[in-house]
Amino acid sequence: MALSAIWNSKRVISTQLSDDDWTLLRNQSRQDHEVLRMAYSGLPCIGKTSSLGLRFFAHRAGVVNGELPAWSETAEHLLVKSLIVSTVTNAGWDASTEVMSADRSWIADTLVKKNMRSIAFEVQWSRQSIEDYRFRTDRYRQAGIECYWLSRHNPFIVNNESADVRIFPLVVDIEKSTAQVAGLRLSEFVVACLNSTRVGFGNFDGSILIRCEDCDKQIWAWGGFNGTASSDLRNKRNREIVESALRRSGKWEKRTPIAEVTTLTFRENPDKKFHVCVCPFCEHIVSDDVLRMAYSENDDPAHHVRFGIPGKKPGSDMAPHVMIYDEEDWVLRNVNAYWNDQGIASRRTPGRI
């Protein structure tokens, strides 16, 4: 089962053909078995329509493909590919399905192109190890192709060593012919990938203007909205992002410094560490309670800035966020990652941040 075929020497996608062309294709292929061939294998095929109305191609009965693995996809898999193709073509991109590399080392589910960018959207319906995810992603990267994995299985297998492997949870409703990725409509997720330089996991944080409890000087304290400094500001890249967010907000004056961040350990559990803000004037530690109170009581938008820190991955003890970034890592959209047992983010923060 596939969506692409070669019809009269022209590559076509079943779901993109008009009703008249689909009828013509099926009639011609009945009369002449050579007029329609599977795009990825070059072997004779026929056009079919599923019980839910999805058009696809299948090898003719009795055709044996000895050189390539059999192409067998579920109805859900085909549906997601067809929705991706529809979305990207409406956005002005070129789309092809079941695209094989010149050396036949890989076949892309859906490959989309515009100008100098090429993006592969891979629907992973069966289970796959993180090693295979990395291996296949590296092949795409070597070919100059970005890759986004849409998996129906738990994405928590991604770890901090897999920063370049982007795996997102996929939910498909075959009866309604709809799909969601990480809590977003599939079309919304795909458009974000087309329009942004990076869609990935990150940490949604903020900075708020407070007065130090000890020296009474104003500082920009930093951390998540639960009051904790959830990312390490000692990381140079993280600090650049915070400074960029404050600068672009127009709210930051250089004489009001950003708090430093240090790492402490829990007395009861020395192996467990957490980040805290430190006043750059007097080195007083800003308590979580002060930050939480500042975020809950201060609703003046002039006193706080939101931003995203890229890089955090799903894990058993952390709730990541799916982030859509522009070229400067300024977060455009934050998808609240309230992951259930299947690893699906069911809530999101709508709109542009």
C-alpha positions in Angstrom: 0.0 0.0 0.0 1.3 3.4 -1.0 0.2 6.9 -2.1 2.6 7.4 -5.0 2.7 5.8 -8.4 4.0 6.4 -11.9 1.1 6.9 -14.3 2.0 7.3 -18.0 5.6 8.2 -17.0 4.4 10.9 -14.5 4.6 10.6 -10.7 1.2 11.1 -9.1 -0.2 11.0 -5.5 -3.5 9.2 -5.2 -5.1 11.7 -2.8 -4.2 14.7 -4.9 -5.9 13.4 -8.1 -9.3 14.8 -9.1 -12.2 12.4 -9.2 -12.1 12.3 -13.0 -8.4 11.6 -13.1 -8.7 8.9 -10.5 -11.5 7.2 -12.6 -9.4 7.5 -15.7 -6.3 6.1 -14.0 -8.2 3.0 -12.8 -9.8 2.4 -16.1 -6.5 2.7 -18.0 -4.7 0.4 -15.5 -7.4 -2.3 -16.0 -6.8 -2.3 -19.7 -3.0 -2.0 -19.7 -1.1 -3.4 -16.8 2.1 -1.4 -17.8 0.5 2.0 -17.6 0.6 2.2 -13.8 3.6 1.2 -11.7 4.5 1.7 -8.0 6.8 4.7 -7.6 9.2 3.1 -5.1 9.5 -0.4 -6.7 8.7 0.2 -10.4 6.4 -2.8 -10.4 2.8 -2.9 -11.8 0.1 -1.8 -9.4 -3.5 -0.8 -9.2 -5.5 2.0 -7.7 -7.8 1.2 -4.8 -10.2 3.0 -2.5 -10.6 2.0 1.2 -13.9 1.6 3.0 -13.3 5.1 4.5 -12.7 6.6 1.0 -8.9 6.9 1.1 -7.3 6.3 -2.2 -4.1 4.3 -2.5 -2.0 2.0 -4.7 -1.2 -1.6 -4.2 1.0 -4.1 -6.2 -1.0 -6.3 -8.5 -1.8 -9.8 -7.3 1.0 -12.2 -8.0 3.7 -9.5 -8.4 6.8 -10.5 -6.4 9.2 -7.9 -5.3 12.5 -9.6 -4.7 14.8 -6.6 -4.5 12.8 -4.3 -2.1 11.0 -5.0 1.2 7.3 -5.4 0.9 5.5 -2.1 1.4 2.7 -2.6 3.9 1.1 0.3 5.7 -2.0 0.6 7.8 -4.9 2.8 6.9 -3.8 5.2 9.7 -0.4 5.4 8.3 -1.7 6.3 4.8 -4.2 8.8 6.2 -1.4 10.7 8.0 0.7 10.8 4.9 -2.2 12.1 2.9 -3.0 14.8 5.4 0.7 15.9 5.4 0.7 16.1 1.6 -2.5 18.1 1.6 -1.2 20.6 4.2 2.2 21.2 2.5 0.7 21.6 -1.0 -1.7 24.1 0.3 1.2 25.9 1.8 3.0 26.1 -1.5 5.5 23.3 -1.0 6.2 20.4 -3.3 5.4 17.0 -1.8 6.2 13.4 -2.8 5.5 10.2 -0.9 7.5 6.9 -0.9 10.6 8.7 -2.2 13.7 6.5 -2.6 17.3 7.7 -2.4 19.5 7.3 -5.4 21.4 4.4 -3.8 18.2 2.9 -2.5 19.4 3.1 1.1 16.3 4.8 2.3 12.7 5.5 1.4 11.0 8.7 2.8 7.4 8.5 3.8 6.7 12.1 2.8 9.4 14.4 1.4 8.6 18.0 1.0 10.7 20.7 -0.7 10.8 24.4 -1.2 13.7 26.5 -2.4 16.7 25.1 -0.6 14.9 23.3 2.2 14.0 19.6 2.2 12.0 18.0 5.1 11.1 14.4 5.6 8.0 13.5 7.7 8.3 9.9 8.9 5.2 8.2 10.3 6.5 5.5 12.7 3.5 3.2 13.3 5.5 0.2 14.6 8.0 0.3 17.5 11.5 1.4 16.8 14.6 1.6 18.9 16.3 4.9 19.7 19.4 3.5 17.8 17.3 3.1 14.7 15.9 6.5 15.1 19.4 8.0 15.3 20.7 5.9 12.4 17.9 6.8 10.1 17.9 10.5 11.1 21.7 10.6 10.4 21.1 9.3 6.9 18.7 12.1 6.2 21.0 14.7 7.7 23.9 13.5 5.5 21.5 14.0 2.5 20.8 17.6 3.7 17.2 16.7 4.8 15.5 17.7 8.0 13.5 15.0 9.7 10.5 14.9 12.0 9.3 11.6 13.4 5.6 11.1 14.2 5.3 8.1 16.5 2.2 6.5 18.0 4.4 5.0 20.7 5.8 6.6 23.9 8.4 9.3 22.9 10.1 9.0 26.3 12.8 6.8 24.7 14.4 10.0 23.6 17.1 11.1 26.0 19.5 14.0 26.4 22.0 12.5 24.0 19.5 12.6 21.2 19.2 16.3 20.7 19.0 16.0 16.9 16.3 13.3 16.9 12.9 14.9 16.9 10.2 12.4 17.8 6.7 13.6 18.5 3.6 11.7 19.8 1.0 10.9 17.2 -2.7 10.2 17.7 -5.0 9.2 14.8 -8.7 9.0 14.6 -9.3 6.9 11.5 -13.1 7.2 11.7 -13.0 11.0 11.7 -9.9 11.1 9.3 -8.1 13.4 11.7 -4.7 13.3 13.5 -2.9 15.2 16.3 0.8 15.6 17.0 1.9 16.6 20.5 -1.5 18.1 21.2 -1.6 20.1 18.0 -3.7 19.4 14.9 -1.5 17.6 12.4 -1.9 20.5 9.9 -0.9 23.0 12.5 2.2 21.0 13.5 3.3 20.6 9.9 2.9 24.3 9.1 5.0 25.1 12.1 7.8 22.8 10.8 7.6 24.5 7.4 7.6 28.1 8.8 10.1 27.7 11.6 13.7 26.8 11.7 13.1 24.3 14.6 10.3 22.5 16.3 11.5 20.5 19.3 11.3 20.0 23.0 12.2 22.8 25.3 11.5 24.4 28.6 9.1 27.3 29.0 10.4 29.9 31.4 10.2 33.5 32.3 11.9 36.4 33.9 10.3 38.8 36.3 11.3 42.1 37.9 11.6 41.9 41.7 13.4 43.5 44.6 15.9 41.5 46.5 14.7 40.7 50.0 18.1 41.5 51.5 19.5 44.5 49.7 16.2 45.9 48.2 17.7 46.4 44.7 15.8 45.5 41.6 16.8 42.5 39.6 15.4 40.3 36.9 14.9 37.0 38.6 14.5 34.0 36.3 12.7 30.7 36.3 9.6 28.7 35.5 6.2 30.0 36.6 6.1 27.5 39.5 8.9 29.7 41.0 11.9 27.5 40.3 14.9 28.4 38.2 14.3 25.3 36.0 17.1 25.7 33.5 20.8 26.4 34.3 21.5 30.1 33.5 25.3 29.4 33.9 25.0 27.8 30.4 26.2 30.6 28.1 23.6 29.8 25.4 20.7 29.8 27.9 21.9 33.2 29.2 22.0 34.6 25.7 18.5 33.5 25.1 17.3 35.2 28.3 19.1 38.4 27.4 17.7 38.3 23.9 14.2 37.8 25.2 14.5 40.7 27.6 16.1 42.9 24.9 13.5 42.2 22.3 10.7 42.8 24.8 11.9 46.4 25.2 11.5 46.1 29.0 15.2 45.5 29.9 17.5 48.3 31.1 21.1 47.3 31.4 21.4 48.8 34.9 18.9 46.2 36.1 20.9 43.0 36.0 19.7 39.5 35.6 20.0 37.3 38.6 22.8 34.7 38.7 21.9 31.0 39.1 23.6 28.5 41.3 22.9 24.8 42.0 22.0 23.4 45.4 21.3 19.9 46.7 18.5 18.7 48.9 19.5 17.9 52.5 17.4 14.7 52.6 18.7 13.6 49.1 22.1 14.9 48.2 22.0 13.3 44.8 19.0 15.5 43.8 19.9 19.0 42.7 18.0 22.2 41.9 18.7 25.6 40.5 18.1 28.9 42.5 18.5 32.5 41.6 21.1 34.6 43.4 21.1 38.4 43.7 24.1 39.7 41.7 24.5 42.6 44.3 24.5 40.8 47.6 24.5 37.1 46.7 21.3 36.6 48.6 19.4 33.4 47.4 16.0 34.3 46.0 13.6 31.8 47.5 11.0 29.9 45.5 8.3 31.4 47.6 9.3 34.9 46.5 9.3 34.0 42.9 6.0 32.2 43.1 4.4 35.1 44.9 5.9 37.5 42.3 4.4 35.6 39.4 1.0 35.2 41.1 0.6 38.7 42.4 2.3 40.8 39.7 0.1 40.8 36.6 1.8 43.9 35.1 3.1 42.8 31.7 5.9 45.4 32.0 7.4 43.4 34.8 7.7 39.9 33.2 8.8 38.3 30.0 8.2 34.8 28.7 10.7 32.8 26.6 11.7 29.3 25.7 14.9 27.4 26.4 15.5 24.7 23.7 16.9 21.3 24.4 15.0 19.6 27.2 13.8 16.1 26.3 11.0 13.9 27.5 11.9 11.9 30.6 10.4 9.9 33.4 10.6 12.7 36.0 10.4 15.9 33.9 7.5 17.4 31.9 8.9 18.9 28.7 7.2 21.3 26.4 7.0 21.2 22.7 8.4 24.4 21.4 8.2 26.2 18.0 11.2 28.5 17.6 12.2 31.1 15.1 15.8 31.8 14.1 16.8 33.3 17.4 15.2 30.7 19.7 12.4 33.1 20.7 9.5 30.8 21.3 6.5 31.3 19.0 4.3 28.7 20.6 4.4 26.6 23.7 2.5 23.3 23.9 2.0 22.4 27.5 3.4 18.9 27.8 1.0 17.2 30.3 2.0 13.8 29.1 -0.2 10.8 29.9 0.9 7.2 30.2 1.1 6.9 26.4 3.3 10.0 26.1 0.6 12.2 24.6 0.5 16.0 25.3 -3.2 16.7 25.6 -3.2 20.4 26.5 -1.6 23.3 24.8 -1.2 27.1 25.2 -2.9 28.6 22.1 -1.7 31.6 20.2 1.6 33.4 19.8 3.6 34.1 22.9 
